[in-house]
Amino acid sequence: MPESKGRKRGRNRPSQARRSGASTAQGTSGRRFGMRAKTWRKVRKWGFFGAAGTIAALIIISFSLSAFPGGLSSDTVGRTSIVEGVGRFVETKGADHVPEGQTVSYSTTPPTSGSHWPTPASCGIYDTELPDEQVVHNMEHGHVIISYNLTDPAEVSRLLEVAGSLPELERWAIVRPYSKIDPGMVVMTAWGVRDDIEGVDEVKIRAFYDAYHRNQFSEETNRLGRAIFCSL
């Protein structure tokens, strides 16, 4: 019997040593800073979450800054900024919805902001005029509107050729004939910005589209941006 008890105690000794070693390892870091192991684990856990949150915020900020194409000029008013050398600022007039079919009086022709119908138009190239009240909604979503009143069929063909080669036109732009501007003109508009172009100037058309399609300055994008940063 004594011999049996001795063997039992012998088998227990390594387990006791392992438990003692584990306890020592777990408690070393905590005791180093004058706190228990359980408290130290909580500190490490919340420190990890804090670091992760900081990194996420920095990533969001870096993407926001990198989204600005070119340099931004000091011509910044309200929620719209102008990419330097491309278009000009037009004071924004809000983004309320009105019943479809209701006429809206805009401060500019064509408009660059203001009240509009609830449903935007599908992006693409049109051979008929589209109502301002509809395409203003498109600009709210970051789309570019290319309005033209060209009397020379060759110029119309050239414009449609240039427009058709713009990247992702079917997602980010509308091309429409527009009789309310002077003959021979092409007017590029986005939310709060426009450029009046005489004839078909491919360089200016591409510059405006590159600067303002997926418009980070649009009312829609600003609401999203405010929601993201308020949640941080």
mmCIF file of the C-alpha atoms, coordinates in Angstrom:
data_MODEL
# 
_entry.id   MODEL 
# 
loop_
_atom_site.group_PDB 
_atom_site.id 
_atom_site.type_symbol 
_atom_site.label_atom_id 
_atom_site.label_alt_id 
_atom_site.label_comp_id 
_atom_site.label_asym_id 
_atom_site.label_entity_id 
_atom_site.label_seq_id 
_atom_site.pdbx_PDB_ins_code 
_atom_site.Cartn_x 
_atom_site.Cartn_y 
_atom_site.Cartn_z 
_atom_site.occupancy 
_atom_site.B_iso_or_equiv 
_atom_site.pdbx_formal_charge 
_atom_site.auth_seq_id 
_atom_site.auth_comp_id 
_atom_site.auth_asym_id 
_atom_site.auth_atom_id 
_atom_site.pdbx_PDB_model_num 
ATOM 1   C CA . MET A 1 1   ? 0.000   0.000  0.000   1.00 0.00 ? 1   MET A CA 1 
ATOM 2   C CA . PRO A 1 2   ? 2.689   2.594  0.838   1.00 0.00 ? 2   PRO A CA 1 
ATOM 3   C CA . GLU A 1 3   ? 4.378   1.691  -2.406  1.00 0.00 ? 3   GLU A CA 1 
ATOM 4   C CA . SER A 1 4   ? 1.162   2.325  -4.314  1.00 0.00 ? 4   SER A CA 1 
ATOM 5   C CA . LYS A 1 5   ? 0.719   5.703  -2.681  1.00 0.00 ? 5   LYS A CA 1 
ATOM 6   C CA . GLY A 1 6   ? 4.232   6.624  -3.648  1.00 0.00 ? 6   GLY A CA 1 
ATOM 7   C CA . ARG A 1 7   ? 3.609   5.890  -7.286  1.00 0.00 ? 7   ARG A CA 1 
ATOM 8   C CA . LYS A 1 8   ? 0.430   7.986  -7.223  1.00 0.00 ? 8   LYS A CA 1 
ATOM 9   C CA . ARG A 1 9   ? 2.225   10.941 -5.751  1.00 0.00 ? 9   ARG A CA 1 
ATOM 10  C CA . GLY A 1 10  ? 4.971   10.554 -8.292  1.00 0.00 ? 10  GLY A CA 1 
ATOM 11  C CA . ARG A 1 11  ? 2.529   10.735 -11.184 1.00 0.00 ? 11  ARG A CA 1 
ATOM 12  C CA . ASN A 1 12  ? 1.024   13.926 -9.790  1.00 0.00 ? 12  ASN A CA 1 
ATOM 13  C CA . ARG A 1 13  ? 4.270   15.792 -9.433  1.00 0.00 ? 13  ARG A CA 1 
ATOM 14  C CA . PRO A 1 14  ? 4.740   16.676 -13.140 1.00 0.00 ? 14  PRO A CA 1 
ATOM 15  C CA . SER A 1 15  ? 1.155   17.931 -13.375 1.00 0.00 ? 15  SER A CA 1 
ATOM 16  C CA . GLN A 1 16  ? 1.700   20.157 -10.380 1.00 0.00 ? 16  GLN A CA 1 
ATOM 17  C CA . ALA A 1 17  ? 4.874   21.472 -11.939 1.00 0.00 ? 17  ALA A CA 1 
ATOM 18  C CA . ARG A 1 18  ? 3.116   22.184 -15.208 1.00 0.00 ? 18  ARG A CA 1 
ATOM 19  C CA . ARG A 1 19  ? 0.342   24.052 -13.423 1.00 0.00 ? 19  ARG A CA 1 
ATOM 20  C CA . SER A 1 20  ? 2.861   26.021 -11.464 1.00 0.00 ? 20  SER A CA 1 
ATOM 21  C CA . GLY A 1 21  ? 4.790   26.900 -14.627 1.00 0.00 ? 21  GLY A CA 1 
ATOM 22  C CA . ALA A 1 22  ? 1.621   27.953 -16.505 1.00 0.00 ? 22  ALA A CA 1 
ATOM 23  C CA . SER A 1 23  ? 0.538   30.169 -13.660 1.00 0.00 ? 23  SER A CA 1 
ATOM 24  C CA . THR A 1 24  ? 3.962   31.777 -13.555 1.00 0.00 ? 24  THR A CA 1 
ATOM 25  C CA . ALA A 1 25  ? 3.972   32.423 -17.309 1.00 0.00 ? 25  ALA A CA 1 
ATOM 26  C CA . GLN A 1 26  ? 0.505   33.945 -17.292 1.00 0.00 ? 26  GLN A CA 1 
ATOM 27  C CA . GLY A 1 27  ? 1.199   36.204 -14.367 1.00 0.00 ? 27  GLY A CA 1 
ATOM 28  C CA . THR A 1 28  ? 4.668   37.444 -15.263 1.00 0.00 ? 28  THR A CA 1 
ATOM 29  C CA . SER A 1 29  ? 3.604   40.254 -17.634 1.00 0.00 ? 29  SER A CA 1 
ATOM 30  C CA . GLY A 1 30  ? 0.847   41.437 -15.339 1.00 0.00 ? 30  GLY A CA 1 
ATOM 31  C CA . ARG A 1 31  ? 3.054   41.484 -12.223 1.00 0.00 ? 31  ARG A CA 1 
ATOM 32  C CA . ARG A 1 32  ? 5.671   43.377 -14.175 1.00 0.00 ? 32  ARG A CA 1 
ATOM 33  C CA . PHE A 1 33  ? 3.270   46.336 -14.310 1.00 0.00 ? 33  PHE A CA 1 
ATOM 34  C CA . GLY A 1 34  ? 1.853   45.791 -10.834 1.00 0.00 ? 34  GLY A CA 1 
ATOM 35  C CA . MET A 1 35  ? -1.443  44.198 -11.928 1.00 0.00 ? 35  MET A CA 1 
ATOM 36  C CA . ARG A 1 36  ? -3.027  40.778 -11.841 1.00 0.00 ? 36  ARG A CA 1 
ATOM 37  C CA . ALA A 1 37  ? -3.043  38.534 -14.919 1.00 0.00 ? 37  ALA A CA 1 
ATOM 38  C CA . LYS A 1 38  ? -6.800  38.967 -15.442 1.00 0.00 ? 38  LYS A CA 1 
ATOM 39  C CA . THR A 1 39  ? -6.468  42.753 -15.391 1.00 0.00 ? 39  THR A CA 1 
ATOM 40  C CA . TRP A 1 40  ? -3.498  42.594 -17.744 1.00 0.00 ? 40  TRP A CA 1 
ATOM 41  C CA . ARG A 1 41  ? -5.487  40.526 -20.242 1.00 0.00 ? 41  ARG A CA 1 
ATOM 42  C CA . LYS A 1 42  ? -8.230  43.181 -20.254 1.00 0.00 ? 42  LYS A CA 1 
ATOM 43  C CA . VAL A 1 43  ? -5.669  45.932 -20.827 1.00 0.00 ? 43  VAL A CA 1 
ATOM 44  C CA . ARG A 1 44  ? -4.174  44.041 -23.778 1.00 0.00 ? 44  ARG A CA 1 
ATOM 45  C CA . LYS A 1 45  ? -7.648  43.349 -25.237 1.00 0.00 ? 45  LYS A CA 1 
ATOM 46  C CA . TRP A 1 46  ? -8.789  46.982 -25.183 1.00 0.00 ? 46  TRP A CA 1 
ATOM 47  C CA . GLY A 1 47  ? -5.381  48.152 -26.342 1.00 0.00 ? 47  GLY A CA 1 
ATOM 48  C CA . PHE A 1 48  ? -5.746  45.936 -29.403 1.00 0.00 ? 48  PHE A CA 1 
ATOM 49  C CA . PHE A 1 49  ? -9.209  47.335 -30.187 1.00 0.00 ? 49  PHE A CA 1 
ATOM 50  C CA . GLY A 1 50  ? -7.948  50.877 -29.754 1.00 0.00 ? 50  GLY A CA 1 
ATOM 51  C CA . ALA A 1 51  ? -5.040  50.310 -32.125 1.00 0.00 ? 51  ALA A CA 1 
ATOM 52  C CA . ALA A 1 52  ? -7.312  48.662 -34.705 1.00 0.00 ? 52  ALA A CA 1 
ATOM 53  C CA . GLY A 1 53  ? -9.737  51.598 -34.552 1.00 0.00 ? 53  GLY A CA 1 
ATOM 54  C CA . THR A 1 54  ? -6.931  54.103 -35.032 1.00 0.00 ? 54  THR A CA 1 
ATOM 55  C CA . ILE A 1 55  ? -5.575  52.210 -38.044 1.00 0.00 ? 55  ILE A CA 1 
ATOM 56  C CA . ALA A 1 56  ? -9.065  52.030 -39.603 1.00 0.00 ? 56  ALA A CA 1 
ATOM 57  C CA . ALA A 1 57  ? -9.549  55.781 -39.153 1.00 0.00 ? 57  ALA A CA 1 
ATOM 58  C CA . LEU A 1 58  ? -6.175  56.515 -40.755 1.00 0.00 ? 58  LEU A CA 1 
ATOM 59  C CA . ILE A 1 59  ? -7.017  54.272 -43.721 1.00 0.00 ? 59  ILE A CA 1 
ATOM 60  C CA . ILE A 1 60  ? -10.350 56.059 -44.271 1.00 0.00 ? 60  ILE A CA 1 
ATOM 61  C CA . ILE A 1 61  ? -8.687  59.476 -44.062 1.00 0.00 ? 61  ILE A CA 1 
ATOM 62  C CA . SER A 1 62  ? -5.922  58.458 -46.469 1.00 0.00 ? 62  SER A CA 1 
ATOM 63  C CA . PHE A 1 63  ? -8.450  57.185 -49.026 1.00 0.00 ? 63  PHE A CA 1 
ATOM 64  C CA . SER A 1 64  ? -10.464 60.388 -48.671 1.00 0.00 ? 64  SER A CA 1 
ATOM 65  C CA . LEU A 1 65  ? -7.417  62.533 -49.323 1.00 0.00 ? 65  LEU A CA 1 
ATOM 66  C CA . SER A 1 66  ? -6.211  60.411 -52.230 1.00 0.00 ? 66  SER A CA 1 
ATOM 67  C CA . ALA A 1 67  ? -9.639  60.647 -53.885 1.00 0.00 ? 67  ALA A CA 1 
ATOM 68  C CA . PHE A 1 68  ? -9.094  64.298 -54.800 1.00 0.00 ? 68  PHE A CA 1 
ATOM 69  C CA . PRO A 1 69  ? -7.844  64.361 -58.394 1.00 0.00 ? 69  PRO A CA 1 
ATOM 70  C CA . GLY A 1 70  ? -5.294  67.104 -58.925 1.00 0.00 ? 70  GLY A CA 1 
ATOM 71  C CA . GLY A 1 71  ? -4.948  70.007 -56.522 1.00 0.00 ? 71  GLY A CA 1 
ATOM 72  C CA . LEU A 1 72  ? -7.917  71.736 -54.937 1.00 0.00 ? 72  LEU A CA 1 
ATOM 73  C CA . SER A 1 73  ? -8.146  75.502 -55.308 1.00 0.00 ? 73  SER A CA 1 
ATOM 74  C CA . SER A 1 74  ? -9.308  77.920 -52.628 1.00 0.00 ? 74  SER A CA 1 
ATOM 75  C CA . ASP A 1 75  ? -12.616 78.179 -54.493 1.00 0.00 ? 75  ASP A CA 1 
ATOM 76  C CA . THR A 1 76  ? -14.352 76.018 -51.898 1.00 0.00 ? 76  THR A CA 1 
ATOM 77  C CA . VAL A 1 77  ? -17.837 76.950 -50.736 1.00 0.00 ? 77  VAL A CA 1 
ATOM 78  C CA . GLY A 1 78  ? -20.371 74.887 -48.840 1.00 0.00 ? 78  GLY A CA 1 
ATOM 79  C CA . ARG A 1 79  ? -20.093 71.240 -49.839 1.00 0.00 ? 79  ARG A CA 1 
ATOM 80  C CA . THR A 1 80  ? -18.474 71.663 -53.247 1.00 0.00 ? 80  THR A CA 1 
ATOM 81  C CA . SER A 1 81  ? -14.791 72.034 -54.116 1.00 0.00 ? 81  SER A CA 1 
ATOM 82  C CA . ILE A 1 82  ? -13.320 72.770 -57.514 1.00 0.00 ? 82  ILE A CA 1 
ATOM 83  C CA . VAL A 1 83  ? -10.465 70.809 -59.013 1.00 0.00 ? 83  VAL A CA 1 
ATOM 84  C CA . GLU A 1 84  ? -7.904  73.431 -59.967 1.00 0.00 ? 84  GLU A CA 1 
ATOM 85  C CA . GLY A 1 85  ? -8.187  74.525 -63.578 1.00 0.00 ? 85  GLY A CA 1 
ATOM 86  C CA . VAL A 1 86  ? -11.259 72.407 -64.357 1.00 0.00 ? 86  VAL A CA 1 
ATOM 87  C CA . GLY A 1 87  ? -14.691 74.061 -64.467 1.00 0.00 ? 87  GLY A CA 1 
ATOM 88  C CA . ARG A 1 88  ? -16.040 76.736 -62.171 1.00 0.00 ? 88  ARG A CA 1 
ATOM 89  C CA . PHE A 1 89  ? -17.991 76.661 -58.947 1.00 0.00 ? 89  PHE A CA 1 
ATOM 90  C CA . VAL A 1 90  ? -21.741 77.325 -58.927 1.00 0.00 ? 90  VAL A CA 1 
ATOM 91  C CA . GLU A 1 91  ? -23.403 77.877 -55.554 1.00 0.00 ? 91  GLU A CA 1 
ATOM 92  C CA . THR A 1 92  ? -25.420 74.811 -54.595 1.00 0.00 ? 92  THR A CA 1 
ATOM 93  C CA . LYS A 1 93  ? -29.146 75.121 -53.911 1.00 0.00 ? 93  LYS A CA 1 
ATOM 94  C CA . GLY A 1 94  ? -30.069 72.030 -51.903 1.00 0.00 ? 94  GLY A CA 1 
ATOM 95  C CA . ALA A 1 95  ? -31.298 68.613 -52.959 1.00 0.00 ? 95  ALA A CA 1 
ATOM 96  C CA . ASP A 1 96  ? -34.972 68.251 -52.048 1.00 0.00 ? 96  ASP A CA 1 
ATOM 97  C CA . HIS A 1 97  ? -37.242 65.860 -53.912 1.00 0.00 ? 97  HIS A CA 1 
ATOM 98  C CA . VAL A 1 98  ? -40.376 67.159 -55.618 1.00 0.00 ? 98  VAL A CA 1 
ATOM 99  C CA . PRO A 1 99  ? -43.184 65.108 -57.209 1.00 0.00 ? 99  PRO A CA 1 
ATOM 100 C CA . GLU A 1 100 ? -42.279 63.698 -60.600 1.00 0.00 ? 100 GLU A CA 1 
ATOM 101 C CA . GLY A 1 101 ? -43.611 65.977 -63.341 1.00 0.00 ? 101 GLY A CA 1 
ATOM 102 C CA . GLN A 1 102 ? -43.356 69.135 -61.231 1.00 0.00 ? 102 GLN A CA 1 
ATOM 103 C CA . THR A 1 103 ? -41.399 71.960 -62.864 1.00 0.00 ? 103 THR A CA 1 
ATOM 104 C CA . VAL A 1 104 ? -38.511 73.486 -60.905 1.00 0.00 ? 104 VAL A CA 1 
ATOM 105 C CA . SER A 1 105 ? -37.107 76.972 -61.493 1.00 0.00 ? 105 SER A CA 1 
ATOM 106 C CA . TYR A 1 106 ? -33.310 76.762 -61.453 1.00 0.00 ? 106 TYR A CA 1 
ATOM 107 C CA . SER A 1 107 ? -30.808 79.570 -60.986 1.00 0.00 ? 107 SER A CA 1 
ATOM 108 C CA . THR A 1 108 ? -28.635 78.473 -63.932 1.00 0.00 ? 108 THR A CA 1 
ATOM 109 C CA . THR A 1 109 ? -29.190 76.861 -67.331 1.00 0.00 ? 109 THR A CA 1 
ATOM 110 C CA . PRO A 1 110 ? -28.425 74.023 -67.278 1.00 0.00 ? 110 PRO A CA 1 
ATOM 111 C CA . PRO A 1 111 ? -28.684 73.576 -63.515 1.00 0.00 ? 111 PRO A CA 1 
ATOM 112 C CA . THR A 1 112 ? -25.955 72.152 -61.301 1.00 0.00 ? 112 THR A CA 1 
ATOM 113 C CA . SER A 1 113 ? -27.976 71.508 -58.127 1.00 0.00 ? 113 SER A CA 1 
ATOM 114 C CA . GLY A 1 114 ? -31.384 72.052 -56.599 1.00 0.00 ? 114 GLY A CA 1 
ATOM 115 C CA . SER A 1 115 ? -34.676 70.262 -56.093 1.00 0.00 ? 115 SER A CA 1 
ATOM 116 C CA . HIS A 1 116 ? -35.378 67.389 -58.446 1.00 0.00 ? 116 HIS A CA 1 
ATOM 117 C CA . TRP A 1 117 ? -37.567 64.389 -59.220 1.00 0.00 ? 117 TRP A CA 1 
ATOM 118 C CA . PRO A 1 118 ? -37.209 61.262 -57.065 1.00 0.00 ? 118 PRO A CA 1 
ATOM 119 C CA . THR A 1 119 ? -35.967 59.010 -59.887 1.00 0.00 ? 119 THR A CA 1 
ATOM 120 C CA . PRO A 1 120 ? -32.748 59.713 -61.842 1.00 0.00 ? 120 PRO A CA 1 
ATOM 121 C CA . ALA A 1 121 ? -32.286 58.816 -65.508 1.00 0.00 ? 121 ALA A CA 1 
ATOM 122 C CA . SER A 1 122 ? -30.260 55.821 -66.626 1.00 0.00 ? 122 SER A CA 1 
ATOM 123 C CA . CYS A 1 123 ? -26.763 56.851 -67.658 1.00 0.00 ? 123 CYS A CA 1 
ATOM 124 C CA . GLY A 1 124 ? -25.808 56.754 -71.326 1.00 0.00 ? 124 GLY A CA 1 
ATOM 125 C CA . ILE A 1 125 ? -26.091 58.674 -74.602 1.00 0.00 ? 125 ILE A CA 1 
ATOM 126 C CA . TYR A 1 126 ? -29.516 60.085 -75.557 1.00 0.00 ? 126 TYR A CA 1 
ATOM 127 C CA . ASP A 1 127 ? -30.776 61.501 -78.842 1.00 0.00 ? 127 ASP A CA 1 
ATOM 128 C CA . THR A 1 128 ? -33.623 63.403 -77.166 1.00 0.00 ? 128 THR A CA 1 
ATOM 129 C CA . GLU A 1 129 ? -33.660 66.014 -74.419 1.00 0.00 ? 129 GLU A CA 1 
ATOM 130 C CA . LEU A 1 130 ? -34.045 64.895 -70.817 1.00 0.00 ? 130 LEU A CA 1 
ATOM 131 C CA . PRO A 1 131 ? -35.760 67.069 -68.187 1.00 0.00 ? 131 PRO A CA 1 
ATOM 132 C CA . ASP A 1 132 ? -33.479 69.100 -65.948 1.00 0.00 ? 132 ASP A CA 1 
ATOM 133 C CA . GLU A 1 133 ? -35.540 67.962 -62.962 1.00 0.00 ? 133 GLU A CA 1 
ATOM 134 C CA . GLN A 1 134 ? -34.486 64.391 -63.668 1.00 0.00 ? 134 GLN A CA 1 
ATOM 135 C CA . VAL A 1 135 ? -30.789 64.801 -64.458 1.00 0.00 ? 135 VAL A CA 1 
ATOM 136 C CA . VAL A 1 136 ? -30.194 66.985 -61.402 1.00 0.00 ? 136 VAL A CA 1 
ATOM 137 C CA . HIS A 1 137 ? -30.876 63.820 -59.427 1.00 0.00 ? 137 HIS A CA 1 
ATOM 138 C CA . ASN A 1 138 ? -28.118 62.142 -61.419 1.00 0.00 ? 138 ASN A CA 1 
ATOM 139 C CA . MET A 1 139 ? -25.669 64.851 -60.401 1.00 0.00 ? 139 MET A CA 1 
ATOM 140 C CA . GLU A 1 140 ? -26.657 64.300 -56.785 1.00 0.00 ? 140 GLU A CA 1 
ATOM 141 C CA . HIS A 1 141 ? -25.373 60.742 -57.250 1.00 0.00 ? 141 HIS A CA 1 
ATOM 142 C CA . GLY A 1 142 ? -22.024 61.930 -58.615 1.00 0.00 ? 142 GLY A CA 1 
ATOM 143 C CA . HIS A 1 143 ? -22.836 61.741 -62.350 1.00 0.00 ? 143 HIS A CA 1 
ATOM 144 C CA . VAL A 1 144 ? -21.623 64.131 -65.063 1.00 0.00 ? 144 VAL A CA 1 
ATOM 145 C CA . ILE A 1 145 ? -24.136 65.631 -67.510 1.00 0.00 ? 145 ILE A CA 1 
ATOM 146 C CA . ILE A 1 146 ? -22.914 66.545 -71.010 1.00 0.00 ? 146 ILE A CA 1 
ATOM 147 C CA . SER A 1 147 ? -25.475 68.873 -72.606 1.00 0.00 ? 147 SER A CA 1 
ATOM 148 C CA . TYR A 1 148 ? -24.946 70.021 -76.188 1.00 0.00 ? 148 TYR A CA 1 
ATOM 149 C CA . ASN A 1 149 ? -26.560 72.239 -78.811 1.00 0.00 ? 149 ASN A CA 1 
ATOM 150 C CA . LEU A 1 150 ? -24.470 71.544 -81.886 1.00 0.00 ? 150 LEU A CA 1 
ATOM 151 C CA . THR A 1 151 ? -25.847 72.510 -85.300 1.00 0.00 ? 151 THR A CA 1 
ATOM 152 C CA . ASP A 1 152 ? -23.162 70.793 -87.397 1.00 0.00 ? 152 ASP A CA 1 
ATOM 153 C CA . PRO A 1 153 ? -23.869 67.046 -87.740 1.00 0.00 ? 153 PRO A CA 1 
ATOM 154 C CA . ALA A 1 154 ? -20.121 66.398 -87.999 1.00 0.00 ? 154 ALA A CA 1 
ATOM 155 C CA . GLU A 1 155 ? -19.619 68.024 -84.590 1.00 0.00 ? 155 GLU A CA 1 
ATOM 156 C CA . VAL A 1 156 ? -22.431 65.941 -83.110 1.00 0.00 ? 156 VAL A CA 1 
ATOM 157 C CA . SER A 1 157 ? -20.780 62.778 -84.435 1.00 0.00 ? 157 SER A CA 1 
ATOM 158 C CA . ARG A 1 158 ? -17.425 63.871 -83.043 1.00 0.00 ? 158 ARG A CA 1 
ATOM 159 C CA . LEU A 1 159 ? -18.916 64.615 -79.613 1.00 0.00 ? 159 LEU A CA 1 
ATOM 160 C CA . LEU A 1 160 ? -20.643 61.243 -79.461 1.00 0.00 ? 160 LEU A CA 1 
ATOM 161 C CA . GLU A 1 161 ? -17.389 59.571 -80.469 1.00 0.00 ? 161 GLU A CA 1 
ATOM 162 C CA . VAL A 1 162 ? -15.493 61.327 -77.668 1.00 0.00 ? 162 VAL A CA 1 
ATOM 163 C CA . ALA A 1 163 ? -18.236 60.664 -75.127 1.00 0.00 ? 163 ALA A CA 1 
ATOM 164 C CA . GLY A 1 164 ? -18.479 57.018 -76.093 1.00 0.00 ? 164 GLY A CA 1 
ATOM 165 C CA . SER A 1 165 ? -14.786 56.553 -75.332 1.00 0.00 ? 165 SER A CA 1 
ATOM 166 C CA . LEU A 1 166 ? -15.024 57.950 -71.777 1.00 0.00 ? 166 LEU A CA 1 
ATOM 167 C CA . PRO A 1 167 ? -14.376 55.228 -69.178 1.00 0.00 ? 167 PRO A CA 1 
ATOM 168 C CA . GLU A 1 168 ? -17.525 53.855 -67.536 1.00 0.00 ? 168 GLU A CA 1 
ATOM 169 C CA . LEU A 1 169 ? -19.758 56.357 -69.319 1.00 0.00 ? 169 LEU A CA 1 
ATOM 170 C CA . GLU A 1 170 ? -22.712 53.976 -68.955 1.00 0.00 ? 170 GLU A CA 1 
ATOM 171 C CA . ARG A 1 171 ? -22.363 54.241 -65.177 1.00 0.00 ? 171 ARG A CA 1 
ATOM 172 C CA . TRP A 1 172 ? -21.290 57.830 -64.593 1.00 0.00 ? 172 TRP A CA 1 
ATOM 173 C CA . ALA A 1 173 ? -22.548 60.193 -67.308 1.00 0.00 ? 173 ALA A CA 1 
ATOM 174 C CA . ILE A 1 174 ? -25.478 61.331 -69.406 1.00 0.00 ? 174 ILE A CA 1 
ATOM 175 C CA . VAL A 1 175 ? -25.066 62.877 -72.871 1.00 0.00 ? 175 VAL A CA 1 
ATOM 176 C CA . ARG A 1 176 ? -28.138 64.760 -74.092 1.00 0.00 ? 176 ARG A CA 1 
ATOM 177 C CA . PRO A 1 177 ? -29.089 67.348 -76.716 1.00 0.00 ? 177 PRO A CA 1 
ATOM 178 C CA . TYR A 1 178 ? -30.150 70.557 -74.983 1.00 0.00 ? 178 TYR A CA 1 
ATOM 179 C CA . SER A 1 179 ? -31.807 73.450 -76.781 1.00 0.00 ? 179 SER A CA 1 
ATOM 180 C CA . LYS A 1 180 ? -31.633 75.892 -73.860 1.00 0.00 ? 180 LYS A CA 1 
ATOM 181 C CA . ILE A 1 181 ? -27.971 76.771 -74.399 1.00 0.00 ? 181 ILE A CA 1 
ATOM 182 C CA . ASP A 1 182 ? -26.450 78.773 -77.264 1.00 0.00 ? 182 ASP A CA 1 
ATOM 183 C CA . PRO A 1 183 ? -25.916 76.983 -80.576 1.00 0.00 ? 183 PRO A CA 1 
ATOM 184 C CA . GLY A 1 184 ? -22.439 75.531 -80.988 1.00 0.00 ? 184 GLY A CA 1 
ATOM 185 C CA . MET A 1 185 ? -21.969 74.980 -77.241 1.00 0.00 ? 185 MET A CA 1 
ATOM 186 C CA . VAL A 1 186 ? -21.285 71.964 -75.043 1.00 0.00 ? 186 VAL A CA 1 
ATOM 187 C CA . VAL A 1 187 ? -21.886 72.439 -71.311 1.00 0.00 ? 187 VAL A CA 1 
ATOM 188 C CA . MET A 1 188 ? -20.423 69.987 -68.808 1.00 0.00 ? 188 MET A CA 1 
ATOM 189 C CA . THR A 1 189 ? -22.126 69.932 -65.411 1.00 0.00 ? 189 THR A CA 1 
ATOM 190 C CA . ALA A 1 190 ? -21.672 68.071 -62.137 1.00 0.00 ? 190 ALA A CA 1 
ATOM 191 C CA . TRP A 1 191 ? -22.977 68.840 -58.652 1.00 0.00 ? 191 TRP A CA 1 
ATOM 192 C CA . GLY A 1 192 ? -22.080 72.478 -57.993 1.00 0.00 ? 192 GLY A CA 1 
ATOM 193 C CA . VAL A 1 193 ? -19.673 72.860 -60.937 1.00 0.00 ? 193 VAL A CA 1 
ATOM 194 C CA . ARG A 1 194 ? -19.840 73.497 -64.687 1.00 0.00 ? 194 ARG A CA 1 
ATOM 195 C CA . ASP A 1 195 ? -17.721 74.221 -67.751 1.00 0.00 ? 195 ASP A CA 1 
ATOM 196 C CA . ASP A 1 196 ? -18.988 75.945 -70.907 1.00 0.00 ? 196 ASP A CA 1 
ATOM 197 C CA . ILE A 1 197 ? -17.124 74.660 -73.968 1.00 0.00 ? 197 ILE A CA 1 
ATOM 198 C CA . GLU A 1 198 ? -17.343 76.070 -77.465 1.00 0.00 ? 198 GLU A CA 1 
ATOM 199 C CA . GLY A 1 199 ? -17.519 73.245 -79.980 1.00 0.00 ? 199 GLY A CA 1 
ATOM 200 C CA . VAL A 1 200 ? -16.090 69.807 -79.280 1.00 0.00 ? 200 VAL A CA 1 
ATOM 201 C CA . ASP A 1 201 ? -12.921 70.262 -77.227 1.00 0.00 ? 201 ASP A CA 1 
ATOM 202 C CA . GLU A 1 202 ? -11.860 66.719 -76.352 1.00 0.00 ? 202 GLU A CA 1 
ATOM 203 C CA . VAL A 1 203 ? -9.195  67.825 -73.873 1.00 0.00 ? 203 VAL A CA 1 
ATOM 204 C CA . LYS A 1 204 ? -11.644 69.894 -71.821 1.00 0.00 ? 204 LYS A CA 1 
ATOM 205 C CA . ILE A 1 205 ? -14.388 67.265 -72.007 1.00 0.00 ? 205 ILE A CA 1 
ATOM 206 C CA . ARG A 1 206 ? -12.061 64.541 -70.758 1.00 0.00 ? 206 ARG A CA 1 
ATOM 207 C CA . ALA A 1 207 ? -10.573 66.766 -68.052 1.00 0.00 ? 207 ALA A CA 1 
ATOM 208 C CA . PHE A 1 208 ? -13.998 67.624 -66.642 1.00 0.00 ? 208 PHE A CA 1 
ATOM 209 C CA . TYR A 1 209 ? -15.211 64.032 -66.758 1.00 0.00 ? 209 TYR A CA 1 
ATOM 210 C CA . ASP A 1 210 ? -12.036 62.703 -65.135 1.00 0.00 ? 210 ASP A CA 1 
ATOM 211 C CA . ALA A 1 211 ? -12.267 65.321 -62.388 1.00 0.00 ? 211 ALA A CA 1 
ATOM 212 C CA . TYR A 1 212 ? -15.943 64.995 -61.484 1.00 0.00 ? 212 TYR A CA 1 
ATOM 213 C CA . HIS A 1 213 ? -17.406 61.618 -62.444 1.00 0.00 ? 213 HIS A CA 1 
ATOM 214 C CA . ARG A 1 214 ? -17.962 59.582 -59.288 1.00 0.00 ? 214 ARG A CA 1 
ATOM 215 C CA . ASN A 1 215 ? -18.064 63.106 -57.874 1.00 0.00 ? 215 ASN A CA 1 
ATOM 216 C CA . GLN A 1 216 ? -16.679 63.088 -54.324 1.00 0.00 ? 216 GLN A CA 1 
ATOM 217 C CA . PHE A 1 217 ? -18.132 66.593 -53.942 1.00 0.00 ? 217 PHE A CA 1 
ATOM 218 C CA . SER A 1 218 ? -21.739 65.619 -54.678 1.00 0.00 ? 218 SER A CA 1 
ATOM 219 C CA . GLU A 1 219 ? -24.494 65.985 -52.104 1.00 0.00 ? 219 GLU A CA 1 
ATOM 220 C CA . GLU A 1 220 ? -24.957 62.207 -51.995 1.00 0.00 ? 220 GLU A CA 1 
ATOM 221 C CA . THR A 1 221 ? -21.262 61.570 -51.358 1.00 0.00 ? 221 THR A CA 1 
ATOM 222 C CA . ASN A 1 222 ? -21.072 64.232 -48.682 1.00 0.00 ? 222 ASN A CA 1 
ATOM 223 C CA . ARG A 1 223 ? -23.973 62.677 -46.779 1.00 0.00 ? 223 ARG A CA 1 
ATOM 224 C CA . LEU A 1 224 ? -22.192 59.300 -46.910 1.00 0.00 ? 224 LEU A CA 1 
ATOM 225 C CA . GLY A 1 225 ? -18.922 60.867 -45.788 1.00 0.00 ? 225 GLY A CA 1 
ATOM 226 C CA . ARG A 1 226 ? -20.583 62.583 -42.831 1.00 0.00 ? 226 ARG A CA 1 
ATOM 227 C CA . ALA A 1 227 ? -22.208 59.305 -41.801 1.00 0.00 ? 227 ALA A CA 1 
ATOM 228 C CA . ILE A 1 228 ? -18.868 57.444 -41.908 1.00 0.00 ? 228 ILE A CA 1 
ATOM 229 C CA . PHE A 1 229 ? -16.917 60.017 -39.909 1.00 0.00 ? 229 PHE A CA 1 
ATOM 230 C CA . CYS A 1 230 ? -19.701 60.502 -37.353 1.00 0.00 ? 230 CYS A CA 1 
ATOM 231 C CA . SER A 1 231 ? -19.630 56.754 -36.664 1.00 0.00 ? 231 SER A CA 1 
ATOM 232 C CA . LEU A 1 232 ? -15.914 56.686 -35.838 1.00 0.00 ? 232 LEU A CA 1 
# 
